[in-house]
Each structure stands twice: as structure tokens, then as C-alpha cells.
Amino acid sequence: MKKLLAAALCAVLAVGVLAGCGSNGSSDEGDSKKTAKVIDVDLTSEEYAFGVDKTQPELLEQVNTFINKIKEDGTLDEICDKYFGGGEPTPVESAALDESKDQLVVATNAAFEPFEYMQGDSYVGIDMEIAALLADELGKELVIQNMDFDAVCLSVGQQKCDIAMAGLTVSEERKEYVTFSDTYYQASQRLIVPSDNTDFDDMTDADSIAAALAELDSSVKIGCQQGTTGNSYIEGSEDLGFPGLEVTCQSYKSGSLAVQDMLNGNIDFVIIDAAPAAAITEAINEMQ
């Protein structure tokens, strides 16, 4: 699994590495060996669910029945164990969109490992494997539409897709566009820092880290994936109960780009969901 994640990040990191190189062609050998670490404290407690088209109540009922089924028969645990326990991911293929066929059209952002990401031309990840099983259960052909994260729920709200499956934290704001299914995964946000940073090493609870982050000013830059809960944690969200920070928030298309930019010295920290934080830092560190 580690090697697959590293391979999936190669293209992204290649861009990041080139961006961090000086124009004179010289390089700093020490910089090339910089690594990242995740502070092992949950900053939040949240739940993931799938966002279903509001105009399809029958689909919502089918999705909830399916979620309960894979929870009870152990399928969900097997899929999660595959990605968290070093198993072999099952590639998922997408059919071409064809309105003449009976299809399940899934909106996702395939830059959120281990829930959805690319392996060559195939989709892999926890959500993608669930999507494939769901389509089979419904007797539909699976179509995956890959897009920016902050467009995922909007596309479902506009009836361009049937369901959003993208590591979505349940929130009132997103309920404007989708009806959430039953939850299927307990999530949290975590802080990623350069490995040589010791500012948070002695902190063992979310309140301590939150207090330390609250003391930082706008000269400190914290990265996140655009439109995610990490983004809301930094900028503040009344909906999610986040007061926000005084730091400068720098958003990226993916968490991988944010972490690489941190190692390039352009931002100070990154806040992202716990599972992607672990996957991204492990893969990037193996490639340093």
C-alpha cells in the first residue's frame, strides 16, 4: 500500500520539487531530505457520509440500506483494513457517461488518499471501492466524475451527478446541496509539521494545540486542501463550531501539494483529515 501511494504521488511531487528548485540550477542537499510528521492528536471529531441528490429519495434509502449491510457483514471493515493495513487496493474503472444507460454517476475528488485517488488510469480508495460495490448492488453501471473538491456537492445539487463520495464531513452548509446518507466513517483533523519542528511535541490534547495555534499571527502560513474541513478549521466556521485562526490560510488542490509546499519552505504547517495526513506524509517521506 505504501508503494502504491508513493507512486500515486509521484507526478504531484515532481511538480513540487521542481517548484522548490532555484533558478540557477543549484540545489541544497539538506532541503532534499526534509520530511514531515503528523502530530498524533485529533483536533476535531467528525463523521463522513455520502451526499445524495435531494430529488432521489429512493436512492438515499438504497444507499442507507447498503451502508448498513456492508457494516454488518464486515465488508466495510475489510475495505478499510486494506488501505490502513497494507493490503492491495482493488482498481475501480469508470464507464463513459451515457444518458441512454442506467448509470450511477458519482462525484469525487481523486486527490484525497486513502479515500479516493488515482493509480494510473484507475480509481482506487475506500470510497471508490464502496462506489463500485454500490453500483453492482443497484444493478447500475458506474460512472465516476473527478472534479475539484469544492465542486463535488454542488454538482450533485445541480443534478449533474447522483451522489457525492469524497470523504465528506457532514455539515449544514453542504446540506444545502445534498441529503446526507447514514455515516460510515469517524474522522478528525490533524496537524502536519516539518519533522524538525518541536513546537507541538509535548502537547497531548486538542485544546493545547488549539491554544498554541490561536496565538499565531498572520505571518504564519497554514496550508489545507481547498474546500475541506481543514480549510474551515483555519478560516473559521460557525456551522462546524470552529472559531478560526489569525494565521494566513493557503489552500491547495490537494493535501499532497500542501505538504510538499511546506517542505519547500513556503508555508509553515498543514491541517488535513487524519487518514490522508498519515498516507500523504508516509508516502512523501519515503520519496525524500
C-alpha positions in Angstrom: 0.0 0.0 0.0 2.8 2.4 0.9 4.5 1.9 -2.5 1.2 2.4 -4.3 0.5 5.7 -2.5 4.1 6.8 -3.3 3.5 6.0 -6.9 0.2 7.9 -7.0 2.0 11.0 -5.6 5.0 10.9 -8.0 3.6 13.3 -10.5 2.4 15.7 -7.9 5.6 15.7 -6.0 7.7 16.1 -9.2 5.9 19.4 -9.8 6.5 20.4 -6.1 10.2 19.5 -6.2 10.7 21.5 -9.4 8.9 24.4 -7.9 11.3 24.3 -5.0 14.4 24.4 -7.1 16.4 27.5 -7.6 16.5 29.1 -11.0 20.3 28.8 -11.1 20.1 25.1 -11.1 21.8 24.6 -7.8 20.3 22.5 -5.0 20.6 22.2 -1.3 21.2 18.6 -0.4 19.7 19.1 3.1 16.5 20.5 1.6 16.0 17.4 -0.5 15.9 15.3 2.7 13.3 17.3 4.6 10.5 15.2 5.9 7.1 15.8 7.6 5.4 14.4 10.7 1.8 14.3 11.8 1.0 15.4 15.4 -0.8 12.5 16.8 -3.7 14.4 18.3 -7.2 14.7 16.9 -8.1 18.4 16.6 -11.8 17.6 15.8 -14.3 14.9 15.8 -16.4 14.5 12.7 -18.2 11.9 10.6 -18.1 11.1 6.9 -21.2 10.4 4.8 -22.2 10.3 1.2 -24.1 13.2 -0.3 -27.2 12.1 -2.3 -29.2 14.1 -4.8 -32.1 15.6 -2.9 -34.5 14.7 -5.8 -33.8 11.0 -5.4 -35.2 9.8 -2.1 -35.3 6.2 -3.3 -31.6 6.3 -3.9 -31.0 7.7 -0.4 -32.9 4.8 1.0 -31.0 2.3 -1.1 -27.6 3.9 -0.1 -28.5 3.7 3.6 -29.6 0.1 3.3 -26.3 -0.7 1.5 -24.2 1.1 4.2 -25.9 -0.8 6.9 -25.3 -4.1 5.0 -21.6 -3.6 4.5 -21.2 -2.5 8.1 -23.0 -5.6 9.4 -21.3 -8.2 7.1 -17.8 -6.8 7.6 -17.3 -5.6 4.0 -16.6 -2.0 5.1 -14.1 -3.1 7.7 -12.3 -5.3 5.1 -12.1 -2.3 2.7 -10.7 0.0 5.4 -8.3 -2.6 6.6 -7.0 -3.0 3.0 -5.9 0.7 3.0 -4.9 1.1 6.6 -3.3 -2.3 7.0 -1.1 -2.5 3.9 -3.4 -4.6 1.7 -3.7 -4.5 -2.1 -6.2 -1.9 -3.4 -8.7 -3.0 -6.0 -8.7 -0.7 -9.0 -12.1 0.7 -10.0 -12.9 1.6 -13.6 -15.4 4.3 -14.7 -17.7 3.9 -17.7 -18.3 6.8 -20.0 -21.3 9.0 -19.2 -24.2 7.9 -21.4 -27.7 9.1 -20.6 -29.3 6.3 -22.5 -27.9 3.8 -19.9 -28.8 3.0 -16.4 -25.8 4.5 -14.6 -24.8 5.6 -11.1 -22.9 8.9 -11.5 -20.5 9.5 -8.7 -18.9 12.9 -8.0 -15.5 12.7 -6.3 -12.1 14.4 -5.9 -9.5 11.8 -6.6 -6.7 13.6 -4.6 -7.7 12.5 -1.1 -5.9 9.3 -0.4 -6.7 6.8 1.0 -10.4 7.5 0.2 -10.1 8.4 -3.5 -7.0 8.8 -5.7 -5.6 7.7 -9.0 -3.5 4.6 -9.8 -2.6 5.0 -13.4 -5.9 5.5 -15.2 -7.9 3.6 -12.5 -9.6 5.0 -9.4 -8.6 3.5 -6.0 -9.6 4.2 -2.5 -12.1 3.3 0.2 -14.9 5.4 -1.3 -14.2 4.2 -4.8 -14.4 0.6 -3.8 -17.6 1.3 -2.0 -18.9 3.1 -5.1 -18.2 0.0 -7.2 -20.0 -2.3 -4.8 -22.9 0.1 -4.6 -23.3 0.3 -8.3 -23.3 -3.5 -8.5 -25.8 -3.7 -5.7 -28.1 -1.4 -7.6 -27.5 -3.1 -11.0 -26.2 0.1 -12.5 -23.1 1.0 -14.5 -20.6 3.1 -12.5 -19.5 6.5 -13.8 -17.0 8.5 -11.8 -16.7 12.2 -12.4 -13.5 13.6 -11.0 -13.5 17.3 -10.1 -12.3 19.9 -7.6 -13.4 19.1 -4.0 -15.4 22.2 -3.6 -17.5 21.4 -6.7 -18.4 17.9 -5.6 -21.6 18.7 -3.6 -22.5 21.4 -6.0 -22.5 19.0 -8.9 -25.0 16.8 -7.1 -27.1 19.7 -6.1 -27.3 20.7 -9.7 -28.4 17.1 -10.6 -25.2 16.6 -12.7 -24.3 13.6 -10.5 -26.3 11.2 -8.4 -24.1 11.0 -5.3 -21.0 12.6 -3.8 -18.5 10.2 -2.5 -15.4 12.1 -1.5 -14.6 11.8 2.2 -17.3 14.3 3.1 -17.8 15.6 6.6 -21.4 16.1 7.4 -22.2 19.8 7.7 -25.2 22.1 7.5 -23.6 24.1 4.6 -23.3 21.0 2.5 -26.9 20.1 3.3 -27.9 23.0 1.1 -26.9 20.9 -1.9 -27.2 17.2 -0.8 -29.1 14.9 1.5 -26.5 13.0 3.6 -26.6 9.3 4.0 -26.0 7.4 7.2 -22.4 7.9 8.3 -19.8 5.3 7.6 -16.5 6.6 9.0 -15.4 8.5 12.1 -12.9 11.2 11.1 -10.8 14.1 12.5 -8.4 16.8 11.5 -4.7 16.7 12.3 -1.7 19.0 12.1 1.3 18.2 9.9 4.6 19.9 10.6 8.2 19.6 9.4 9.9 16.7 11.2 12.4 19.1 12.9 9.7 21.2 14.4 9.2 20.6 18.1 6.6 23.2 19.0 3.8 20.7 19.5 5.7 17.6 20.6 4.7 17.9 24.3 1.0 18.6 23.6 -1.3 15.7 24.1 -4.8 17.1 23.6 -6.7 19.2 21.1 -7.2 22.1 23.5 -3.4 22.6 24.0 -2.8 22.6 20.2 -5.8 24.8 19.5 -4.5 27.3 22.1 -1.0 27.3 20.6 -2.4 27.8 17.1 -4.6 30.6 18.4 -1.5 32.5 19.5 -0.1 32.6 15.9 -0.5 35.7 13.7 -0.9 36.3 10.0 2.9 35.9 9.4 2.4 32.2 9.9 1.0 30.3 6.9 -1.0 27.1 7.3 -1.9 25.0 4.3 -5.0 22.9 3.6 -6.9 21.3 0.8 -9.4 23.8 -0.7 -13.0 23.4 0.5 -12.2 20.8 3.1 -12.9 20.7 6.9 -9.3 21.7 7.4 -9.9 24.8 5.4 -12.9 25.6 7.7 -10.8 24.9 10.8 -8.3 27.5 9.7 -10.7 30.2 8.4 -13.5 29.5 10.9 -16.9 28.0 10.6 -20.0 28.8 12.6 -21.6 25.7 11.1 -18.9 23.4 12.4 -18.1 25.3 15.6 -14.6 26.4 14.6 -13.6 29.9 15.8 -10.9 30.2 13.1 -7.2 31.3 13.4 -5.4 34.5 12.8 -2.9 32.8 10.5 -2.7 33.1 6.8 -4.7 30.3 5.2 -3.1 28.9 2.0 -5.4 26.4 0.1 -4.3 23.8 -2.4 -5.9 21.5 -4.9 -4.7 18.5 -2.8 -3.2 17.8 0.6 -0.1 16.4 -1.2 0.7 19.7 -2.7 0.3 21.5 0.6 2.7 19.1 2.4 5.2 19.4 -0.4 5.0 23.2 -0.3 5.6 23.1 3.4 8.8 21.0 2.9 9.8 23.5 0.2 9.6 26.2 3.0 6.7 28.2 1.5 4.3 27.5 4.4 4.7 26.5 8.0 2.1 23.8 8.7 -0.7 21.9 7.1 -4.1 20.9 8.6 -6.0 18.0 6.9 -8.0 14.9 7.7 -6.2 12.3 9.8 -6.2 9.4 7.3 -5.0 11.5 4.4 -2.4 13.2 6.7 -0.9 9.8 7.5 -1.0 8.5 4.0 0.5 11.6 2.4 3.3 12.2 4.9 4.3 8.5 4.8 4.4 8.5 1.0 6.3 11.8 0.8 8.8 10.8 3.4 9.6 7.5 1.6 10.4 9.5 -1.5 12.7 12.0 0.2 
